[in-house]
Amino acid sequence: MKIEKKVWPEYFEAIVSGKKKYELRLADWKCKEGDTLVLREWNPRIKEYTGRRVEKRVTYVAKFKLDDLFWSKEEIEKHGIQIISLE
């Protein structure tokens, strides 16, 4: 399945360059391994697409809720959550 999503310019550039190899998204839509994300660069200042796009294959999906995590809500609110990309 192909799924189209907006990506802000700084994140789009990091994806295209190969530096950013993950996506953090609200889980209000479904995707699975093997799907293709069609990422379209979106300029939030002018609220328009730039015309640039890239397609990336989904290799792993981890969906979670705050109650499912290893940390308490208080710890998350104090420190936040970070995603680390590994190579």
VODREN-278079 format. One record per residue: x, y, z of N, C-alpha, C in turn. Coordinates in Angstrom, 1 decimal, padded with zeros to 4 digits. Atoms other than C-alpha are relative to their C-alpha. Last residue first. Layout:
{{X,Y,Z},{X,Y,Z},{X,Y,Z}}
...
END
This chain:
{{-000.4,000.4,001.3},{023.0,002.1,011.8},{001.1,-001.1,000.2}}
{{-001.2,000.8,000.0},{020.9,003.2,014.6},{000.4,-000.5,-001.3}}
{{-000.2,000.7,001.3},{018.3,006.0,014.8},{001.3,-000.7,000.1}}
{{-001.4,000.1,000.4},{017.4,007.1,018.3},{000.1,-000.9,-001.2}}
{{-000.1,001.2,000.9},{014.0,008.3,019.2},{001.4,000.1,-000.5}}
{{-000.8,-000.2,001.1},{013.7,010.6,022.3},{000.0,-001.3,-000.9}}
{{-000.4,001.3,000.6},{011.0,010.8,024.8},{000.8,000.3,-001.2}}
{{000.4,000.2,001.4},{010.3,013.8,027.1},{000.5,-001.4,-000.4}}
{{-001.2,000.2,000.9},{012.3,014.4,030.3},{-000.4,000.0,-001.5}}
{{-001.2,-000.7,-000.5},{009.7,015.8,032.9},{001.2,000.0,-001.1}}
{{000.3,-001.4,000.0},{006.5,014.8,031.1},{001.2,000.8,000.4}}
{{000.1,-000.4,001.4},{007.9,011.3,030.4},{-000.2,001.5,-000.1}}
{{-001.3,000.0,000.6},{009.0,010.9,033.9},{000.0,000.5,-001.4}}
{{-000.7,-001.1,-000.5},{005.6,012.0,035.2},{001.4,000.1,-000.5}}
{{000.4,-001.2,000.7},{003.8,009.6,032.8},{000.8,001.3,000.6}}
{{001.3,-000.6,-000.5},{005.8,006.8,034.3},{-000.3,001.2,-000.8}}
{{-000.2,-001.1,-000.9},{008.5,005.0,032.2},{-001.4,000.5,000.5}}
{{-000.8,000.4,-001.2},{008.6,001.6,030.6},{000.1,001.0,001.0}}
{{-001.5,-000.3,000.0},{005.9,002.4,028.1},{000.6,-000.4,001.3}}
{{-000.8,001.2,000.4},{002.5,000.8,027.6},{001.5,000.2,000.2}}
{{000.2,001.0,-001.0},{000.4,003.5,029.4},{000.9,-001.3,-000.2}}
{{-000.8,-000.4,-001.2},{001.9,006.1,027.1},{-000.2,-001.0,001.1}}
{{000.7,-001.0,-000.8},{000.5,004.2,024.1},{000.8,000.4,001.2}}
{{000.2,000.1,-001.5},{002.5,002.3,021.6},{-000.8,001.1,000.5}}
{{001.1,-000.8,-000.4},{003.0,001.5,017.9},{-000.2,-000.2,001.5}}
{{000.3,000.3,-001.4},{006.2,000.1,016.6},{-001.0,001.1,000.5}}
{{001.0,-000.9,-000.6},{006.5,-000.2,012.8},{-000.2,-000.4,001.5}}
{{000.4,000.4,-001.4},{009.4,-001.7,011.0},{-000.9,001.0,000.5}}
{{-000.7,001.2,-000.3},{010.7,-001.8,007.3},{-000.4,-000.4,001.5}}
{{000.1,000.2,-001.4},{008.4,000.8,005.7},{000.6,-001.4,000.3}}
{{000.7,001.2,-000.4},{009.6,001.5,002.2},{000.0,-000.2,001.5}}
{{-000.8,000.8,-000.9},{010.5,005.1,001.4},{-000.9,-001.3,000.4}}
{{000.7,001.2,-000.4},{009.2,007.2,-001.5},{001.0,-000.8,000.8}}
{{-000.8,001.2,-000.1},{010.4,010.8,-001.9},{-000.8,-001.2,000.4}}
{{000.6,001.2,-000.7},{008.7,014.0,-002.9},{001.0,-001.1,000.0}}
{{-001.0,001.1,-000.2},{009.6,017.5,-004.0},{-000.7,-001.1,000.8}}
{{-000.1,000.7,001.3},{006.8,019.8,-005.4},{001.0,-001.2,000.2}}
{{-001.1,-000.6,000.7},{007.1,022.4,-002.6},{000.2,-000.7,-001.4}}
{{-001.0,001.0,000.3},{003.7,021.6,-001.1},{001.1,000.7,-000.9}}
{{000.1,000.6,001.3},{001.8,024.6,000.2},{001.1,-001.0,-000.1}}
{{001.1,001.0,000.1},{000.9,026.2,003.5},{-000.2,-000.6,-001.4}}
{{000.9,-000.4,001.0},{003.1,029.3,003.0},{-001.2,-001.0,-000.2}}
{{000.2,-001.5,000.0},{004.9,029.1,006.3},{-001.0,000.4,-001.1}}
{{001.0,-000.4,-000.9},{004.3,025.3,006.7},{-000.2,001.5,000.0}}
{{-000.5,-001.2,-000.6},{006.2,024.4,003.5},{-001.1,000.6,000.9}}
{{001.0,-001.0,-000.3},{005.4,020.8,002.8},{000.6,001.2,000.7}}
{{-000.4,-001.1,-000.8},{007.7,018.2,001.3},{-001.0,001.1,000.0}}
{{000.0,-001.3,000.9},{005.9,015.2,000.1},{000.4,001.2,000.9}}
{{-000.2,-001.2,-000.8},{006.7,011.8,001.7},{000.1,001.2,-000.9}}
{{-000.3,-001.0,000.9},{005.2,008.8,-000.1},{000.1,001.3,000.8}}
{{000.4,-001.4,-000.4},{005.4,006.1,002.5},{000.5,000.9,-001.1}}
{{-000.9,-001.0,000.5},{005.5,002.6,001.0},{-000.5,001.4,000.5}}
{{000.7,-001.1,000.6},{004.0,-000.4,002.8},{001.1,001.0,-000.5}}
{{000.2,000.3,001.4},{006.2,-003.5,003.3},{-000.7,001.1,-000.7}}
{{-001.3,000.3,000.7},{006.0,-003.4,007.1},{-000.4,-000.4,-001.5}}
{{-000.7,001.2,-000.4},{002.7,-002.0,008.1},{001.2,-000.2,-000.8}}
{{-001.0,000.4,001.0},{000.7,001.2,008.1},{000.7,-001.2,000.5}}
{{-000.6,001.3,000.0},{-002.5,002.4,009.7},{001.1,-000.1,-001.0}}
{{000.2,000.7,001.3},{-003.6,005.9,010.5},{000.8,-001.3,000.1}}
{{001.4,-000.2,000.4},{-004.1,008.0,013.7},{-000.3,-000.6,-001.4}}
{{000.5,001.3,000.5},{-000.8,006.7,015.1},{-001.5,000.1,-000.3}}
{{001.2,000.3,-000.8},{000.7,010.2,015.5},{-000.6,-001.3,-000.7}}
{{001.3,-000.4,000.4},{004.0,010.0,013.7},{-001.1,-000.3,001.0}}
{{000.8,000.0,-001.2},{007.7,009.7,014.3},{-001.3,000.6,-000.3}}
{{001.1,-000.9,-000.1},{009.5,008.7,011.2},{-000.7,-000.1,001.3}}
{{001.2,000.3,-000.8},{012.9,007.0,010.9},{-001.1,001.0,-000.2}}
{{000.5,001.3,000.5},{016.0,006.9,008.8},{-001.1,-000.5,000.9}}
{{001.2,000.4,-000.8},{017.1,010.5,009.0},{-000.6,-001.2,-000.6}}
{{-000.3,-000.2,-001.5},{020.7,011.1,007.7},{-001.1,-000.5,000.9}}
{{-000.3,001.3,-000.6},{020.0,009.6,004.2},{000.3,000.1,001.5}}
{{-001.4,000.2,-000.1},{020.2,012.9,002.4},{000.4,-001.3,000.6}}
{{-000.6,000.2,001.3},{016.6,012.6,001.3},{001.5,-000.2,000.1}}
{{000.4,001.3,000.5},{015.4,012.0,004.9},{000.7,-000.2,-001.4}}
{{-000.8,001.0,-000.8},{017.4,014.9,006.4},{-000.3,-001.4,-000.6}}
{{-001.4,-000.1,000.4},{016.1,017.2,003.6},{000.8,-001.1,000.7}}
{{-000.1,000.6,001.3},{012.5,016.1,004.3},{001.4,000.0,-000.5}}
{{000.0,001.4,-000.2},{013.0,016.8,008.0},{000.0,-000.7,-001.4}}
{{-001.3,000.5,-000.7},{014.2,020.3,007.4},{000.0,-001.5,000.2}}
{{-001.3,000.0,000.8},{011.5,020.9,004.7},{001.2,-000.5,000.8}}
{{-000.6,-001.4,000.0},{008.4,019.8,006.7},{001.4,000.0,-000.6}}
{{-001.2,-000.1,-000.8},{007.0,016.4,005.7},{000.5,001.4,-000.1}}
{{-000.7,-001.3,000.1},{003.4,015.8,004.5},{001.3,-000.1,000.9}}
{{-000.1,-000.9,-001.2},{002.2,012.2,004.2},{000.8,001.3,-000.3}}
{{-000.6,-001.4,000.3},{001.1,009.9,001.3},{-000.1,000.8,001.3}}
{{000.6,-000.9,-001.0},{000.5,006.1,002.0},{000.7,001.4,-000.2}}
{{-000.7,-001.2,000.0},{001.2,003.5,-000.7},{-000.8,001.0,000.8}}
{{000.8,-001.2,000.0},{000.0,000.0,000.0},{000.9,001.2,000.0}}
END
